[in-house]
């Protein structure tokens, strides 16, 4: 089993240890609160806990959107006993983000494609209604006949789809497929919900952290640019004996004549002045 202490935080972590522990605790609490029937006892197997630990590690160590979604697919299959394969559908996609963004088995792409072509099916309904969809094969035929006809020979007998909303541009669903005809249970729904919630939080934190880094970098550039312009103004004030306002106006007029930014011109003025000082020491 994966050692929980093997994951080490660093400045780029997308979730903190407390959030990860809350994730684990919520799952265990939800499972423990339910009757320990023979069906429920399957979830206390080593494979289930190991899958939870692995996914926890992915959330702590990775910030890439694709890595989190791929790990979500692989570990939810490992955690749910009757899950045979899983995929993530993005309802709003583009050339960089295909409709099936991640999957544990290549067959998922074909199953999802049949849903997209028919414009119906569990993955689309979960994404559109923001509700979990849990159905068996006979219900699929009644609710989505076009899709059911297209996948009749695939052998999937149980479907579980949970809405996944990581941001305004990537709403979709996590879709679990099983060849077992008994269907998914309410405990399966609890586990899937926990996985989805953790993935949503991780991606949200990652993207906002990246935005904050970009804003900080932009602020630093702006501050450096402002400082350089002020230095250039000071040089013009000293050389021409003019006011700060007139110095800035002179920089603006010269930048227009040369068709370059004021910041570029200011940097050149400062560099020229520094070169002159060094050469005449």
C-alpha positions as CSV (number, residue, x, y, z in Angstrom):
1,X,0.0,0.0,0.0
2,X,1.3,3.5,-0.7
3,X,2.8,5.2,2.2
4,X,0.8,8.3,3.1
5,X,4.0,10.0,4.4
6,X,5.8,9.6,1.0
7,X,4.2,12.7,-0.4
8,X,6.1,15.8,0.2
9,X,4.7,19.3,-0.2
10,X,6.5,22.0,-2.2
11,X,5.7,25.6,-3.2
12,X,3.9,24.5,-6.3
13,X,1.5,22.1,-4.5
14,X,-2.1,22.6,-5.6
15,X,-3.8,21.5,-2.5
16,X,-2.6,21.5,1.1
17,X,-2.3,18.5,3.4
18,X,-5.3,19.4,5.4
19,X,-7.5,19.5,2.3
20,X,-6.2,16.1,1.3
21,X,-6.8,14.7,4.8
22,X,-10.4,16.2,4.7
23,X,-10.9,14.3,1.4
24,X,-9.8,11.0,2.9
25,X,-11.8,11.6,6.0
26,X,-15.0,12.5,4.2
27,X,-14.8,9.3,2.2
28,X,-14.2,7.1,5.2
29,X,-16.9,8.8,7.2
30,X,-19.4,8.3,4.4
31,X,-18.6,4.7,4.0
32,X,-18.4,3.9,7.7
33,X,-21.8,5.4,8.3
34,X,-23.5,2.9,6.1
35,X,-24.5,-0.7,7.1
36,X,-21.6,-3.1,6.7
37,X,-23.4,-5.5,4.3
38,X,-21.5,-8.0,2.3
39,X,-21.7,-5.7,-0.7
40,X,-20.3,-2.8,1.3
41,X,-17.4,-4.8,2.7
42,X,-15.9,-4.8,-0.8
43,X,-14.9,-1.2,-0.2
44,X,-12.7,-2.0,2.7
45,X,-10.3,-4.0,0.5
46,X,-6.7,-2.9,0.1
47,X,-7.2,-1.9,-3.5
48,X,-9.8,0.7,-2.6
49,X,-7.6,2.4,0.0
50,X,-4.6,2.2,-2.2
51,X,-6.5,4.0,-5.0
52,X,-7.5,6.7,-2.6
53,X,-3.9,7.2,-1.5
54,X,-2.6,7.3,-5.1
55,X,-5.1,9.9,-6.1
56,X,-4.3,11.9,-3.0
57,X,-0.7,11.9,-4.1
58,X,-1.6,13.0,-7.6
59,X,-3.5,16.0,-6.1
60,X,-0.5,16.9,-3.9
61,X,2.2,16.5,-6.5
62,X,0.7,17.6,-9.8
63,X,-0.9,20.7,-11.1
64,X,-1.4,19.9,-14.8
65,X,-5.1,19.7,-15.8
66,X,-4.5,16.6,-17.9
67,X,-2.5,14.8,-15.2
68,X,-5.3,15.3,-12.6
69,X,-8.0,14.1,-15.0
70,X,-6.0,11.0,-16.1
71,X,-5.3,10.1,-12.5
72,X,-9.0,10.6,-11.7
73,X,-10.0,8.0,-14.4
74,X,-7.4,5.5,-13.4
75,X,-7.9,5.6,-9.7
76,X,-11.7,5.7,-9.7
77,X,-11.6,2.4,-11.6
78,X,-9.2,1.0,-9.1
79,X,-11.4,2.1,-6.1
80,X,-14.8,0.9,-7.3
81,X,-15.0,-2.9,-7.5
82,X,-17.3,-3.2,-10.5
83,X,-15.9,-0.3,-12.5
84,X,-14.2,-1.6,-15.6
85,X,-13.3,1.7,-17.3
86,X,-13.8,5.4,-16.9
87,X,-13.5,8.6,-18.9
88,X,-13.9,12.4,-18.6
89,X,-16.2,14.3,-20.9
90,X,-15.8,18.0,-21.5
91,X,-19.0,19.5,-22.7
92,X,-17.3,22.8,-23.8
93,X,-14.2,21.7,-25.6
94,X,-11.9,23.0,-28.4
95,X,-9.0,21.8,-30.5
96,X,-6.7,21.7,-27.4
97,X,-9.3,20.0,-25.2
98,X,-11.1,17.1,-27.0
99,X,-14.6,16.1,-25.8
100,X,-13.1,12.9,-24.1
101,X,-10.3,14.5,-22.2
102,X,-9.0,11.5,-20.3
103,X,-9.8,7.8,-20.1
104,X,-8.6,4.5,-18.5
105,X,-9.4,2.4,-21.6
106,X,-9.4,3.2,-25.3
107,X,-12.9,1.8,-25.6
108,X,-14.2,4.7,-23.6
109,X,-13.5,7.0,-26.5
110,X,-15.8,5.0,-28.8
111,X,-18.6,4.8,-26.2
112,X,-18.4,8.5,-25.6
113,X,-18.3,9.2,-29.3
114,X,-21.5,7.3,-29.8
115,X,-23.1,9.5,-27.1
116,X,-21.9,12.7,-28.8
117,X,-23.1,11.5,-32.2
118,X,-26.6,10.6,-30.8
119,X,-26.6,13.8,-28.6
120,X,-27.9,11.7,-25.7
121,X,-26.6,9.3,-23.1
122,X,-25.6,9.3,-19.4
123,X,-22.4,11.4,-19.7
124,X,-24.2,14.2,-21.5
125,X,-27.2,14.1,-19.2
126,X,-24.9,14.4,-16.1
127,X,-23.0,17.3,-17.6
128,X,-26.2,19.1,-18.7
129,X,-28.3,18.6,-15.6
130,X,-25.5,18.7,-13.0
131,X,-26.8,15.5,-11.4
132,X,-25.5,12.0,-11.0
133,X,-26.8,9.5,-13.5
134,X,-26.8,5.8,-12.5
135,X,-28.5,3.4,-14.9
136,X,-28.4,-0.2,-16.0
137,X,-28.5,-1.3,-19.6
138,X,-32.2,-1.8,-19.8
139,X,-32.9,1.7,-18.7
140,X,-30.4,3.0,-21.2
141,X,-32.4,1.5,-24.0
142,X,-35.6,3.2,-22.7
143,X,-34.1,6.6,-22.1
144,X,-31.6,6.9,-24.9
145,X,-32.6,4.6,-27.8
146,X,-30.1,6.0,-30.3
147,X,-27.2,5.7,-28.1
148,X,-28.3,2.2,-26.8
149,X,-28.5,1.0,-30.4
150,X,-25.0,2.2,-31.2
151,X,-23.4,0.5,-28.2
152,X,-25.5,-2.7,-28.2
153,X,-22.5,-4.9,-29.0
154,X,-20.0,-3.3,-26.6
155,X,-21.1,-5.2,-23.6
156,X,-21.4,-2.4,-21.1
157,X,-24.3,-3.2,-18.7
158,X,-24.0,-0.4,-16.1
159,X,-23.3,3.3,-16.3
160,X,-22.5,5.9,-13.7
161,X,-21.9,9.5,-14.6
162,X,-21.2,12.4,-12.2
163,X,-21.1,16.1,-13.2
164,X,-17.6,17.6,-13.3
165,X,-17.3,21.4,-13.4
166,X,-13.7,22.6,-13.2
167,X,-14.3,26.0,-14.7
168,X,-16.7,27.9,-17.0
169,X,-14.9,26.5,-20.1
170,X,-14.6,22.9,-19.0
171,X,-17.9,21.6,-17.7
172,X,-18.5,17.9,-18.2
173,X,-18.7,14.6,-16.4
174,X,-16.8,11.7,-15.0
175,X,-18.2,8.5,-16.6
176,X,-17.8,5.0,-15.2
177,X,-18.6,1.9,-17.2
178,X,-19.1,-1.7,-16.0
179,X,-19.7,-5.0,-17.8
180,X,-21.5,-6.2,-14.7
181,X,-25.3,-6.2,-15.0
182,X,-26.0,-5.6,-11.3
183,X,-25.5,-1.9,-11.6
184,X,-23.7,0.6,-9.4
185,X,-24.6,1.1,-5.8
186,X,-25.2,4.2,-3.6
187,X,-21.8,3.7,-2.1
188,X,-20.3,3.8,-5.6
189,X,-22.0,7.2,-6.0
190,X,-20.5,8.4,-2.8
191,X,-17.0,7.4,-3.9
192,X,-17.4,9.0,-7.3
193,X,-18.7,12.2,-5.8
194,X,-15.7,12.4,-3.5
195,X,-13.3,11.8,-6.3
196,X,-15.0,14.5,-8.5
197,X,-15.1,17.0,-5.7
198,X,-11.4,16.6,-5.0
199,X,-10.5,16.9,-8.7
200,X,-12.6,20.0,-9.1
201,X,-10.9,21.7,-6.1
202,X,-7.5,20.7,-7.3
203,X,-7.9,22.0,-10.8
204,X,-9.6,25.2,-9.5
205,X,-6.7,25.8,-7.1
206,X,-4.2,25.1,-9.8
207,X,-5.6,27.5,-12.3
208,X,-6.1,30.3,-9.7
209,X,-2.5,29.8,-8.5
210,X,-1.3,30.1,-12.1
211,X,-3.3,33.2,-12.6
212,X,-1.9,34.7,-9.4
213,X,1.6,33.9,-10.6
214,X,1.0,35.7,-13.9
215,X,-0.5,38.7,-12.2
216,X,2.5,38.9,-9.9
217,X,4.9,38.6,-12.8
218,X,3.0,41.3,-14.6
219,X,3.1,43.6,-11.6
220,X,6.9,43.1,-11.3
221,X,7.3,44.0,-15.0
222,X,5.1,47.1,-14.5
223,X,7.1,48.2,-11.5
224,X,10.4,47.8,-13.3
225,X,9.1,49.6,-16.3
226,X,7.8,52.5,-14.1
227,X,11.1,52.7,-12.4
228,X,13.0,52.9,-15.7
229,X,10.7,55.6,-17.0
230,X,11.2,57.6,-13.8
231,X,15.0,57.3,-14.2
232,X,14.8,58.5,-17.8
233,X,12.7,61.4,-16.7
234,X,15.3,62.3,-14.2
235,X,18.0,62.2,-16.8
236,X,16.1,64.6,-19.1
237,X,15.3,66.9,-16.2
238,X,19.0,67.2,-15.4
239,X,20.1,67.5,-19.1
240,X,17.5,69.9,-20.2
241,X,16.6,71.6,-17.0
242,X,12.9,71.0,-17.5
243,X,10.0,69.9,-15.2
244,X,9.0,66.3,-14.6
245,X,5.9,66.8,-16.7
246,X,7.9,68.2,-19.6
247,X,10.4,65.3,-19.3
248,X,7.6,62.8,-19.7
249,X,6.1,64.7,-22.6
250,X,9.5,64.7,-24.3
251,X,9.7,60.9,-23.9
252,X,6.2,60.4,-25.2
253,X,6.8,62.6,-28.3
254,X,10.1,60.9,-29.0
255,X,8.6,57.4,-28.7
256,X,5.9,58.4,-31.2
257,X,8.5,59.7,-33.6
258,X,10.5,56.5,-33.4
259,X,7.3,54.3,-33.2
260,X,8.5,52.5,-30.1
261,X,7.1,52.1,-26.6
262,X,8.0,54.8,-24.0
263,X,9.4,52.0,-21.8
264,X,11.8,50.9,-24.5
265,X,12.9,54.4,-25.1
266,X,13.3,55.0,-21.4
267,X,15.5,51.9,-21.1
268,X,17.7,53.1,-23.9
269,X,18.1,56.5,-22.3
270,X,19.1,55.0,-19.0
271,X,21.5,52.5,-20.6
272,X,23.1,55.3,-22.6
273,X,23.6,57.5,-19.5
274,X,25.1,54.6,-17.6
275,X,27.5,53.8,-20.4
276,X,28.6,57.4,-20.5
277,X,29.2,57.5,-16.8
278,X,31.3,54.3,-16.9
279,X,33.4,55.5,-19.8
280,X,34.1,58.9,-18.2
281,X,35.0,57.8,-14.7
